[in-house]
């Protein structure tokens, strides 16, 4: 009799243990699904995540925001307002075109739990360990694949090469259509609509601009690679590759670029091109000073006419804007090869553009000017591979920049 009672008590204990584990697992699932659903409803794309006894991981893409830091702040606010386990780290991984860029990790406070009143997030480029847990997730909410973005860019160019006119101006409105079919891939097509033109007949035409296919890859150890082929600005076509490596001290980074391009231009929607390509490239280093949100860069470069030079810049970054100065020393250029000027870039309002029920979304781009103080026309020229190829966008997913803004958790 005693043995039968002992067996029954043991069976009850086993059933209770199994029930507790299942309820615990169900609690994990309910907690994360609630948060993921809320993030997707807000408009974040490529939303996924996982939760177990060690980690709680959320993945988002902030593509509906013109300034990613505003989207990251909103996502953290949503996570904070959603119940999650206070006894383990919670990590937010931020994507760009479905490729992981940076992470924010919230750790439980010593001797206390994570409360709704105050949370602390550690920002870093490191995503590898957490990303492995979620990269193959098949339950992605609000995927961006096969959906179209139309981004509107105003363009302003000016030069001062003739005595009879202070400045020659070109003003364009240039929408860009972007589409992605797999992770890291992007197809971009731009059409240029002239508004004002002092540069000549070729600039008077409605014409294609950038038409490119690019592939972005994140390599181990905070290394980013992007390859692009197509038609670029400055009347170039060809291929371009870029590599950026963030050092262990994330204030420092190294970058390299290699291009193989030739001349090409549109004239009345016909494309004329040369087959003789030239090799261009650069290699350099960067230092970011978080206290002032200022980046210092120095590069050795080879330009379109096969001349060599040194390029340096100092850029101060603000929320939705960047401004700074550059200086160059280029072979064969006038003024003993010295030149310089200022750079200005600003994100245009509205900062948020939800896709809604339709697969097409219209967004505001950004506007920028690079002033050539030395008036050099021939030497030291390069090209861009996309409409938002600028210093502000390059810094958009810098965790040091985002953390230093002190905007996290200040959502009303």
N, C-alpha and C positions, 0 to 999 in steps of 0.2 A: 504493500500500500504506500509506504514511504517512497519507494522507487518510482511508482506511477506518478505521485504528486510532484516529485523532483523533476521528472521528464516533462510534465505539463508546464511547470513553472519555467523550465528552460525553453520550451517551445514559445511560451508567451513572451519571454525576453527576446528571443530571436525575431519574432513577428514585430515587436515594438521597435527593435533596432532597425529593421528593414523599413518600417513605416517612417521612422524618424529621418533616415537617410533620403528616402524618396521625397518626403516633404521638404527636406533641406534643398535637394536638387531642384524641386519645383519652385522653391523660393528664389534660387539663383535665376532660373529661366524667366520667372515672372518679373523679377527686378530689372533685368537687362532688357527684356522685350518691351517693357513699359518705356524705358528711356530711349531705345532705338526707334520706337514708333513715334515718340514725341519729336525726336530730332528730324526724322523723315517728314513728318507733318509740317514742321517749320520750313522745310525746303532744302535742307542739307542733302547732298547726293552721295551715292556709294556708301551708304550707312551700313555698318556691320559691327559685330562685337562678339565677345565671349566672356564667360564668367565661370570661375571654379573656386576651389578653396584658397588658392594663392593669389589670383589676379582678377581684376575686373577691367576689361579693355573695350573701349569704344573707338570706332573709326568713322571719320567724316571727311567730306570734301566741301570746301567753302565757296564753290564756284558762283553761287548766286550773289556773293558780296564782291563789290569792286575793290574793297580794302579787306584782305583776309583777316587782319587782326580783329575787326569788328565781328566777323563770323565766329572766330575762335572764342571771343568773349561771350557771345550768345550761347554757344554750345556748352561752355563751362557753367553758365547760369542754369541751363536746362538740366545738366547732370547734377548740379548741386541741389536743385529743387526736386529731383527724383530720388526715391529711397534706394540706397545701395549699402552694401556691407561696410561698416565703419572699421573693421579690424584688419583690413588689407589694402594694399595700394590700388588706386584707380588711375588708369592711363588713358589719355586721349591722343590718338594718332591722327594727324592731319595729312590729307592727300592733296596732290595736285595732278590732275589728269590721271587719277587712279594710281599714282606713284607716291609712296610715303615720303614725307619731307621732314617732319619733326614730331616730337611727342611732348606731352605735358603729363606729369605724374603727380598725383596727390597722395601723400602718405598720411597714415593715421598719426595724430598728435600724441606724443608720449604722455601717458597718464590720463589720456582723455580720448574721446571719440571725435570723428570729423562731424562738426555741427553745421547747421545751416547758416549760422551767423558768420563763420570765418573758415576759409579753407586756404591752403597753401599749395601752389603748383610749382613743380620743378620743371623748367624748360630745357630741352636738349635736342640736338640732331639725332641722338641715338634712338633707333626704332627697331633694330634687327631682332632682338630677342622676343619682344612683344608681337612684332609683325608676323613672325613665323606661326604664331598661334591662330591668327585670323586671316592670313592671306588667301587661304583656300576655302574660305567660308562661301557656301552656296546660297546662304540666305542674306542677300544684299538688298537693302531697301532703297528705292528711288535711284536706280542705276542711271548713270549719265551716258551709257553707250547708246549709239544710234540716235541721240538727241542733238539738235542743232542750236548753236548760239550765234547770234548776229551782234557783233560788237561795233559800235560807232566810234570812229577816231577822227577828230579834226586835225589837220596838218598845217603847219606854217613853216615856210622856208624863206630866207632872205639873204641877200648878198650885196656887197658894195664894191663892184668892179668897174663901174663907169663914172665919169666925172659929172655928167649931165643929170644924174639922178642919185638922190641920197641912198635909197635902197630899192632893189628889185624884189618883188614879193611874189610868192606862190601860196595860195590858200586852197585847200582841198577838204572835202568831206569823204572819208574812206571807210565804208563798212567792211567788216571781215566776217565771213561765214566760216565757222569751225565745227568739225564733226569728228567723232572718235568711234572706232569699231572694235578696239581691243585696248588692253591696259597699256598706257604710255604712248599710244599712237594718236596723232592728230593731223587731220587734213584741214588746211587753211586756204581760203580763196578770198582775195581782196579786189574790190572795184573802186577806182578813184574817180570822183566827180569834181572837176575843177570849179572853183568859185571865183578866184582872181589869179591872173597869170601874167608875169612880166619876163618869164624865162624863155619864151619861144613857142613855136607852133606845136611842137611835140607835147608840151604840157597843157595845151588847150583841149586835148581829146579826152573823152571818157574812155578809160582804159583799165585793163587788169593791173594789179599791183603784185603783192606777194601771192604766189601760188605754190604751196609747199606741202610736203609730207614729212613728218618728223616722228622720231621714236625716242622716248625718254626711258632711261633705265637707272635704277638705284643699285649700285654695287656695294659690296661689304665695306665696313669701316668708313662710313660717312662720305662716300664717293658717289657723285652724280655724273651721268653721261647722257648726252643728247646728240643725235645725228639728224641732219635735215638736208633734204634735196628739193630742188625746184628753182623758181625764179625769185630773186631777192630785190632789194632796192639798189640805188646807184647803178642801175642797168647791168645787173649781173645775173648769171644763172650758173648752177653747179651744185656742189655738195659741201657741207660744213659739219665739223665735229667739234664738240666741246666737252671738257672734263673739268670737274671741280672737286677738290678734296678738302674736307674740313679736318684740321688737325685735332689732336686730343684736347688741347686748349682751344676751345671753339672760337676764340677771338681771332685766330689765325687760320688762313686758308690758302691753298695753291690752286692755280687755274692754268689750263692750256687750251689752245684752239688751233685747228688746222682747217683751211679751206682750199678747195680746188675749183676755181670758177673762171668763167669767160664773159665777154661782153654780150649783152642781149637786150633788146628793147621791143616794145609794142608800138606799132604804127598803124592806126585804123584797124585794130584788132588782129593784125597779122604780126607774127613774132619773127624778128630777124636776129640772128645770133652768129657769133664767131665760134670756131671750133678750137682755137688756140687758147688753152687754159693756163692760168697762172696760179702759183702756189702762194698762199698767204697764211699767216699764223701769228700766234703770240704765246708767251709763257710769262707768268708773273705770280706775285704774292699779294695778299691782302691782310690788313689788320683792322679789326673793328673795336672801337672804343665805346662800350655800352653807356658810360655815364653821360656822354654827349651825343650818343647815337650817330657817330661819325665813322665813316670807313675811309681808310687810306689804301691806295692801290698803286702798284708800280709794275709795268709790263715792258718787256722787250718784244717788238713787233716787226713783222714783215708785211708791207703794204702792196696795193694792187699793181704798182709800177716796179715792183721788185726792190724797192728801196727799204732800208731798215731804219728803225727809230726807237726811241724810248718814250713811253706814255705814262704819266702819273696823274692821279686825281684825288681830291678830297671831297667827299659827299656827306652832307648832313641830312639825316633822314627824320622826317616827321610823320605823324599819322596821316596817310594819304598824300604825301608830298615829299620830294627830295630836291635839294639845291646844293650846288657846290662849284668847284673850280677844277680845271685841268690844265696841264702844261705838257708840251711835246718838244722833242729834239729829233728832227727827221733829216735824213740824207737828201741833198740836192735842193731842199726847200729854201725860200727866201728868208731874209732876216737871220742869216747864219744858221738856218735850220730851226730856230726857236719859234714857238707859237703857243697859244693858250686861249683861254676864254672861260665862260661859265656854262653850267648845265642847270636846267630847271625842268621839273616834271611834277605833274599834279594829277591825281585821280579825279574824274569828273562825276558829278552827282547825276542821278541817284546812286547811292552806294549799294542798294539792294534791289535785285530784280528776280522775282520768283517766276518759275516756269509755268505754274498753273496747270491747267488740263491739257495744254498743247505741247508737242515735242519741240517747238521753236520758242526761243527766248531772245528778247532784244535787250542788250545791256549797254551801259555807258562805258567807254574806254578811258583813256587818259590822254593828256596833252603835254607836250614837252618842247623845249627849245634848247639847242646847243649853239652857242654864239662863238663864232670863229674870229677872235680879236685880231689875229695876225693877217687875216684876209688871204690865207694861202688857198689857192684854187686847184692845184695840180697834185702836189705830193702829200703823203700822209693820209690817203683816202682808204676807207674800208667799206663795209656793207653791213646791213642788218638782215637777219633771217626771218623776222616776224614783226608785226606791227607794234607789239609791246616789248620789244627788245630794248630795255633801258635799265638804268641803275635802280630805280624805285621798285620795279617788278622783280629784279634779281634779289632784292633785299626783303621781299614780302614774307618769306617763310624763314626768316632769321630768328631763332628763338631768343637770342639776346635782345634784339630789337623789340619783339612783342612783349617780353617780360618787363623791359624797362619802361614801357608806356604806362604801367600801373593802371591799366583799364580792366584787368581781369577781375571778375566778380563785382563790377560796379554797375551792372545792368539794372535798370529800373523796371 
